[in-house]
Amino acid sequence: MTTNARLGGVIFAADHKRLASFYAAMTDLPAQFADDTIVVLHSDTFELVIHKLSGEPAMDRPPVPR
C-alpha cells in the first residue's frame, strides 16, 4: 500500500481567506485550493488547511489589546 501522507495542520477561523493570505505570505506556501469555506496551502512536504467557522462575527478592525 502506498500513501502520499504529509505533515499538516488545520486551523479554524472566522475570516479564513484573510488568515490564509497571512500564512501564505509568511510561509511561501501557495494556495492549492480555495472556496467559500476552506483554503488549502500546500507544498511537497506540508499542507495547511484553513476552515471557515460558520456564525462567527466578522471583524472590521483589529481587536483592542487588553
Biopython code that builds the backbone (N, CA, C, O; Angstrom):
import numpy as np
from Bio.PDB.StructureBuilder import StructureBuilder

atoms = [
    (1, "MET", "N", (0.836, -1.181, 0.000)),
    (1, "MET", "CA", (0.000, 0.000, 0.000)),
    (1, "MET", "C", (0.881, 1.246, 0.000)),
    (1, "MET", "O", (1.805, 1.362, 0.806)),
    (2, "THR", "N", (0.596, 2.152, -0.888)),
    (2, "THR", "CA", (1.346, 3.393, -0.993)),
    (2, "THR", "C", (0.457, 4.558, -0.605)),
    (2, "THR", "O", (-0.688, 4.655, -1.047)),
    (3, "THR", "N", (0.996, 5.443, 0.229)),
    (3, "THR", "CA", (0.262, 6.650, 0.600)),
    (3, "THR", "C", (1.149, 7.860, 0.373)),
    (3, "THR", "O", (2.375, 7.766, 0.432)),
    (4, "ASN", "N", (0.538, 8.963, 0.119)),
    (4, "ASN", "CA", (1.260, 10.222, -0.043)),
    (4, "ASN", "C", (0.995, 11.118, 1.157)),
    (4, "ASN", "O", (0.656, 12.291, 1.002)),
    (5, "ALA", "N", (1.148, 10.567, 2.340)),
    (5, "ALA", "CA", (0.884, 11.323, 3.559)),
    (5, "ALA", "C", (1.944, 12.404, 3.734)),
    (5, "ALA", "O", (3.120, 12.201, 3.432)),
    (6, "ARG", "N", (1.502, 13.550, 4.225)),
    (6, "ARG", "CA", (2.436, 14.623, 4.538)),
    (6, "ARG", "C", (2.021, 15.256, 5.861)),
    (6, "ARG", "O", (0.874, 15.132, 6.292)),
    (7, "LEU", "N", (2.947, 15.919, 6.482)),
    (7, "LEU", "CA", (2.636, 16.631, 7.712)),
    (7, "LEU", "C", (1.680, 17.761, 7.405)),
    (7, "LEU", "O", (1.641, 18.265, 6.283)),
    (8, "GLY", "N", (0.911, 18.159, 8.397)),
    (8, "GLY", "CA", (-0.011, 19.254, 8.152)),
    (8, "GLY", "C", (-0.693, 19.740, 9.403)),
    (8, "GLY", "O", (-0.449, 19.252, 10.507)),
    (9, "GLY", "N", (-1.547, 20.706, 9.203)),
    (9, "GLY", "CA", (-2.306, 21.268, 10.303)),
    (9, "GLY", "C", (-3.623, 21.815, 9.807)),
    (9, "GLY", "O", (-3.804, 22.071, 8.616)),
    (10, "VAL", "N", (-4.540, 21.990, 10.744)),
    (10, "VAL", "CA", (-5.860, 22.541, 10.440)),
    (10, "VAL", "C", (-6.114, 23.706, 11.395)),
    (10, "VAL", "O", (-5.882, 23.602, 12.599)),
    (11, "ILE", "N", (-6.588, 24.805, 10.841)),
    (11, "ILE", "CA", (-6.923, 25.989, 11.629)),
    (11, "ILE", "C", (-8.354, 26.391, 11.285)),
    (11, "ILE", "O", (-8.747, 26.367, 10.119)),
    (12, "PHE", "N", (-9.124, 26.756, 12.293)),
    (12, "PHE", "CA", (-10.483, 27.255, 12.093)),
    (12, "PHE", "C", (-10.479, 28.752, 12.374)),
    (12, "PHE", "O", (-9.930, 29.193, 13.384)),
    (13, "ALA", "N", (-11.091, 29.539, 11.482)),
    (13, "ALA", "CA", (-11.061, 30.996, 11.633)),
    (13, "ALA", "C", (-12.338, 31.614, 11.074)),
    (13, "ALA", "O", (-12.969, 31.066, 10.171)),
    (14, "ALA", "N", (-12.702, 32.765, 11.628)),
    (14, "ALA", "CA", (-13.877, 33.480, 11.138)),
    (14, "ALA", "C", (-13.631, 34.004, 9.720)),
    (14, "ALA", "O", (-14.512, 33.912, 8.865)),
    (15, "ASP", "N", (-12.446, 34.549, 9.467)),
    (15, "ASP", "CA", (-12.090, 35.070, 8.145)),
    (15, "ASP", "C", (-10.977, 34.189, 7.572)),
    (15, "ASP", "O", (-9.802, 34.552, 7.615)),
    (16, "HIS", "N", (-11.357, 33.046, 7.045)),
    (16, "HIS", "CA", (-10.377, 32.053, 6.608)),
    (16, "HIS", "C", (-9.519, 32.534, 5.436)),
    (16, "HIS", "O", (-8.349, 32.164, 5.340)),
    (17, "LYS", "N", (-10.077, 33.342, 4.557)),
    (17, "LYS", "CA", (-9.293, 33.828, 3.416)),
    (17, "LYS", "C", (-8.231, 34.833, 3.852)),
    (17, "LYS", "O", (-7.119, 34.833, 3.324)),
    (18, "ARG", "N", (-8.568, 35.682, 4.807)),
    (18, "ARG", "CA", (-7.592, 36.652, 5.327)),
    (18, "ARG", "C", (-6.458, 35.927, 6.058)),
    (18, "ARG", "O", (-5.288, 36.267, 5.885)),
    (19, "LEU", "N", (-6.803, 34.942, 6.863)),
    (19, "LEU", "CA", (-5.785, 34.189, 7.578)),
    (19, "LEU", "C", (-4.918, 33.383, 6.613)),
    (19, "LEU", "O", (-3.710, 33.266, 6.817)),
    (20, "ALA", "N", (-5.523, 32.830, 5.571)),
    (20, "ALA", "CA", (-4.763, 32.091, 4.560)),
    (20, "ALA", "C", (-3.778, 33.011, 3.846)),
    (20, "ALA", "O", (-2.653, 32.602, 3.556)),
    (21, "SER", "N", (-4.178, 34.234, 3.563)),
    (21, "SER", "CA", (-3.269, 35.203, 2.935)),
    (21, "SER", "C", (-2.069, 35.481, 3.832)),
    (21, "SER", "O", (-0.936, 35.571, 3.360)),
    (22, "PHE", "N", (-2.329, 35.617, 5.126)),
    (22, "PHE", "CA", (-1.251, 35.839, 6.086)),
    (22, "PHE", "C", (-0.265, 34.669, 6.083)),
    (22, "PHE", "O", (0.943, 34.872, 5.957)),
    (23, "TYR", "N", (-0.782, 33.444, 6.221)),
    (23, "TYR", "CA", (0.097, 32.275, 6.266)),
    (23, "TYR", "C", (0.805, 32.037, 4.937)),
    (23, "TYR", "O", (1.955, 31.597, 4.926)),
    (24, "ALA", "N", (0.149, 32.316, 3.833)),
    (24, "ALA", "CA", (0.798, 32.171, 2.525)),
    (24, "ALA", "C", (1.971, 33.134, 2.406)),
    (24, "ALA", "O", (3.026, 32.765, 1.891)),
    (25, "ALA", "N", (1.797, 34.364, 2.876)),
    (25, "ALA", "CA", (2.871, 35.354, 2.829)),
    (25, "ALA", "C", (4.015, 34.992, 3.774)),
    (25, "ALA", "O", (5.182, 35.204, 3.444)),
    (26, "MET", "N", (3.687, 34.448, 4.945)),
    (26, "MET", "CA", (4.715, 34.127, 5.935)),
    (26, "MET", "C", (5.496, 32.855, 5.610)),
    (26, "MET", "O", (6.660, 32.729, 5.990)),
    (27, "THR", "N", (4.869, 31.919, 4.914)),
    (27, "THR", "CA", (5.494, 30.610, 4.694)),
    (27, "THR", "C", (5.847, 30.324, 3.246)),
    (27, "THR", "O", (6.515, 29.329, 2.965)),
    (28, "ASP", "N", (5.418, 31.162, 2.327)),
    (28, "ASP", "CA", (5.597, 30.930, 0.885)),
    (28, "ASP", "C", (4.900, 29.666, 0.403)),
    (28, "ASP", "O", (5.290, 29.092, -0.613)),
    (29, "LEU", "N", (3.875, 29.231, 1.124)),
    (29, "LEU", "CA", (3.080, 28.092, 0.667)),
    (29, "LEU", "C", (2.007, 28.608, -0.292)),
    (29, "LEU", "O", (1.250, 29.510, 0.069)),
    (30, "PRO", "N", (1.927, 28.062, -1.492)),
    (30, "PRO", "CA", (0.879, 28.504, -2.420)),
    (30, "PRO", "C", (-0.466, 27.872, -2.076)),
    (30, "PRO", "O", (-0.526, 26.776, -1.519)),
    (31, "ALA", "N", (-1.534, 28.571, -2.413)),
    (31, "ALA", "CA", (-2.875, 28.027, -2.219)),
    (31, "ALA", "C", (-3.148, 27.007, -3.320)),
    (31, "ALA", "O", (-3.140, 27.337, -4.505)),
    (32, "GLN", "N", (-3.387, 25.774, -2.912)),
    (32, "GLN", "CA", (-3.690, 24.709, -3.871)),
    (32, "GLN", "C", (-5.182, 24.685, -4.191)),
    (32, "GLN", "O", (-5.580, 24.350, -5.306)),
    (33, "PHE", "N", (-6.006, 25.044, -3.200)),
    (33, "PHE", "CA", (-7.453, 25.016, -3.368)),
    (33, "PHE", "C", (-8.063, 26.076, -2.464)),
    (33, "PHE", "O", (-7.593, 26.290, -1.347)),
    (34, "ALA", "N", (-9.110, 26.739, -2.945)),
    (34, "ALA", "CA", (-9.822, 27.716, -2.127)),
    (34, "ALA", "C", (-11.271, 27.807, -2.592)),
    (34, "ALA", "O", (-11.556, 27.777, -3.789)),
    (35, "ASP", "N", (-12.177, 27.918, -1.627)),
    (35, "ASP", "CA", (-13.574, 28.195, -1.932)),
    (35, "ASP", "C", (-14.158, 29.005, -0.778)),
    (35, "ASP", "O", (-13.409, 29.604, -0.008)),
    (36, "ASP", "N", (-15.464, 29.031, -0.650)),
    (36, "ASP", "CA", (-16.106, 29.861, 0.372)),
    (36, "ASP", "C", (-15.955, 29.326, 1.789)),
    (36, "ASP", "O", (-16.275, 30.038, 2.740)),
    (37, "THR", "N", (-15.478, 28.101, 1.961)),
    (37, "THR", "CA", (-15.384, 27.530, 3.309)),
    (37, "THR", "C", (-14.013, 26.998, 3.671)),
    (37, "THR", "O", (-13.779, 26.664, 4.832)),
    (38, "ILE", "N", (-13.091, 26.909, 2.709)),
    (38, "ILE", "CA", (-11.804, 26.288, 3.005)),
    (38, "ILE", "C", (-10.719, 26.831, 2.079)),
    (38, "ILE", "O", (-10.976, 27.156, 0.920)),
    (39, "VAL", "N", (-9.496, 26.923, 2.616)),
    (39, "VAL", "CA", (-8.308, 27.230, 1.819)),
    (39, "VAL", "C", (-7.251, 26.198, 2.193)),
    (39, "VAL", "O", (-7.025, 25.931, 3.373)),
    (40, "VAL", "N", (-6.607, 25.621, 1.189)),
    (40, "VAL", "CA", (-5.550, 24.634, 1.409)),
    (40, "VAL", "C", (-4.245, 25.207, 0.886)),
    (40, "VAL", "O", (-4.103, 25.458, -0.311)),
    (41, "LEU", "N", (-3.281, 25.415, 1.797)),
    (41, "LEU", "CA", (-1.930, 25.821, 1.424)),
    (41, "LEU", "C", (-1.088, 24.556, 1.372)),
    (41, "LEU", "O", (-1.187, 23.701, 2.253)),
    (42, "HIS", "N", (-0.259, 24.436, 0.337)),
    (42, "HIS", "CA", (0.309, 23.132, 0.037)),
    (42, "HIS", "C", (1.760, 23.235, -0.429)),
    (42, "HIS", "O", (2.132, 24.156, -1.156)),
    (43, "SER", "N", (2.570, 22.269, 0.008)),
    (43, "SER", "CA", (3.902, 22.055, -0.554)),
    (43, "SER", "C", (4.090, 20.546, -0.695)),
    (43, "SER", "O", (3.179, 19.775, -0.394)),
    (44, "ASP", "N", (5.256, 20.130, -1.147)),
    (44, "ASP", "CA", (5.523, 18.699, -1.293)),
    (44, "ASP", "C", (5.569, 17.969, 0.046)),
    (44, "ASP", "O", (5.355, 16.758, 0.103)),
    (45, "THR", "N", (5.847, 18.705, 1.125)),
    (45, "THR", "CA", (6.024, 18.056, 2.426)),
    (45, "THR", "C", (5.046, 18.503, 3.503)),
    (45, "THR", "O", (5.005, 17.904, 4.577)),
    (46, "PHE", "N", (4.258, 19.542, 3.243)),
    (46, "PHE", "CA", (3.385, 20.091, 4.289)),
    (46, "PHE", "C", (2.092, 20.613, 3.669)),
    (46, "PHE", "O", (2.084, 21.090, 2.534)),
    (47, "GLU", "N", (0.997, 20.517, 4.431)),
    (47, "GLU", "CA", (-0.292, 21.030, 3.980)),
    (47, "GLU", "C", (-0.987, 21.714, 5.152)),
    (47, "GLU", "O", (-1.121, 21.129, 6.226)),
    (48, "LEU", "N", (-1.420, 22.933, 4.948)),
    (48, "LEU", "CA", (-2.146, 23.685, 5.962)),
    (48, "LEU", "C", (-3.557, 23.940, 5.446)),
    (48, "LEU", "O", (-3.741, 24.538, 4.386)),
    (49, "VAL", "N", (-4.547, 23.481, 6.203)),
    (49, "VAL", "CA", (-5.946, 23.621, 5.825)),
    (49, "VAL", "C", (-6.587, 24.635, 6.767)),
    (49, "VAL", "O", (-6.529, 24.483, 7.987)),
    (50, "ILE", "N", (-7.197, 25.666, 6.195)),
    (50, "ILE", "CA", (-7.844, 26.702, 6.996)),
    (50, "ILE", "C", (-9.330, 26.677, 6.677)),
    (50, "ILE", "O", (-9.739, 26.954, 5.550)),
    (51, "HIS", "N", (-10.136, 26.341, 7.684)),
    (51, "HIS", "CA", (-11.588, 26.224, 7.551)),
    (51, "HIS", "C", (-12.266, 27.478, 8.081)),
    (51, "HIS", "O", (-11.796, 28.095, 9.037)),
    (52, "LYS", "N", (-13.362, 27.842, 7.458)),
    (52, "LYS", "CA", (-14.179, 28.953, 7.937)),
    (52, "LYS", "C", (-15.087, 28.465, 9.064)),
    (52, "LYS", "O", (-15.696, 27.400, 8.969)),
    (53, "LEU", "N", (-15.168, 29.256, 10.125)),
    (53, "LEU", "CA", (-16.114, 28.991, 11.206)),
    (53, "LEU", "C", (-17.430, 29.664, 10.873)),
    (53, "LEU", "O", (-17.470, 30.879, 10.685)),
    (54, "SER", "N", (-18.483, 28.915, 10.799)),
    (54, "SER", "CA", (-19.798, 29.483, 10.499)),
    (54, "SER", "C", (-20.357, 30.218, 11.712)),
    (54, "SER", "O", (-20.174, 29.786, 12.850)),
    (55, "GLY", "N", (-21.034, 31.324, 11.459)),
    (55, "GLY", "CA", (-21.707, 32.047, 12.526)),
    (55, "GLY", "C", (-20.825, 32.955, 13.348)),
    (55, "GLY", "O", (-21.302, 33.566, 14.304)),
    (56, "GLU", "N", (-19.555, 33.064, 13.009)),
    (56, "GLU", "CA", (-18.668, 33.956, 13.754)),
    (56, "GLU", "C", (-18.846, 35.382, 13.240)),
    (56, "GLU", "O", (-19.016, 35.587, 12.038)),
    (57, "PRO", "N", (-18.808, 36.369, 14.136)),
    (57, "PRO", "CA", (-18.953, 37.755, 13.677)),
    (57, "PRO", "C", (-17.737, 38.185, 12.867)),
    (57, "PRO", "O", (-16.605, 37.815, 13.180)),
    (58, "ALA", "N", (-17.980, 38.962, 11.832)),
    (58, "ALA", "CA", (-16.885, 39.477, 11.011)),
    (58, "ALA", "C", (-16.160, 40.580, 11.775)),
    (58, "ALA", "O", (-16.780, 41.354, 12.504)),
    (59, "MET", "N", (-14.854, 40.642, 11.604)),
    (59, "MET", "CA", (-14.056, 41.684, 12.245)),
    (59, "MET", "C", (-13.771, 42.755, 11.219)),
    (59, "MET", "O", (-13.214, 42.467, 10.160)),
    (60, "ASP", "N", (-14.146, 43.996, 11.517)),
    (60, "ASP", "CA", (-13.866, 45.084, 10.596)),
    (60, "ASP", "C", (-12.621, 45.850, 10.999)),
    (60, "ASP", "O", (-12.136, 46.692, 10.243)),
    (61, "ARG", "N", (-12.105, 45.569, 12.169)),
    (61, "ARG", "CA", (-10.864, 46.202, 12.633)),
    (61, "ARG", "C", (-10.201, 45.240, 13.627)),
    (61, "ARG", "O", (-10.864, 44.358, 14.174)),
    (62, "PRO", "N", (-8.910, 45.409, 13.856)),
    (62, "PRO", "CA", (-8.241, 44.527, 14.824)),
    (62, "PRO", "C", (-8.813, 44.714, 16.226)),
    (62, "PRO", "O", (-9.291, 45.799, 16.558)),
    (63, "PRO", "N", (-8.770, 43.672, 17.047)),
    (63, "PRO", "CA", (-9.266, 43.802, 18.421)),
    (63, "PRO", "C", (-8.397, 44.772, 19.235)),
    (63, "PRO", "O", (-7.216, 44.967, 18.947)),
    (64, "VAL", "N", (-9.005, 45.359, 20.237)),
    (64, "VAL", "CA", (-8.287, 46.290, 21.113)),
    (64, "VAL", "C", (-7.455, 45.462, 22.089)),
    (64, "VAL", "O", (-7.994, 44.586, 22.765)),
    (65, "PRO", "N", (-6.137, 45.729, 22.175)),
    (65, "PRO", "CA", (-5.310, 44.991, 23.140)),
    (65, "PRO", "C", (-5.779, 45.249, 24.575)),
    (65, "PRO", "O", (-6.188, 46.356, 24.925)),
    (66, "ARG", "N", (-5.707, 44.206, 25.385)),
    (66, "ARG", "CA", (-6.082, 44.357, 26.800)),
    (66, "ARG", "C", (-4.874, 44.304, 27.672)),
    (66, "ARG", "O", (-4.989, 44.412, 28.892)),
]
sb = StructureBuilder()
sb.init_structure("model")
sb.init_model(0)
sb.init_chain("A")
sb.init_seg("    ")
for serial, (resi, resn, name, xyz) in enumerate(atoms, 1):
    if name == "N":
        sb.init_residue(resn, " ", resi, " ")
    sb.init_atom(name, np.array(xyz, "f"), 0.0, 1.0, " ", f" {name:<3s}", serial, name[0])
structure = sb.get_structure()
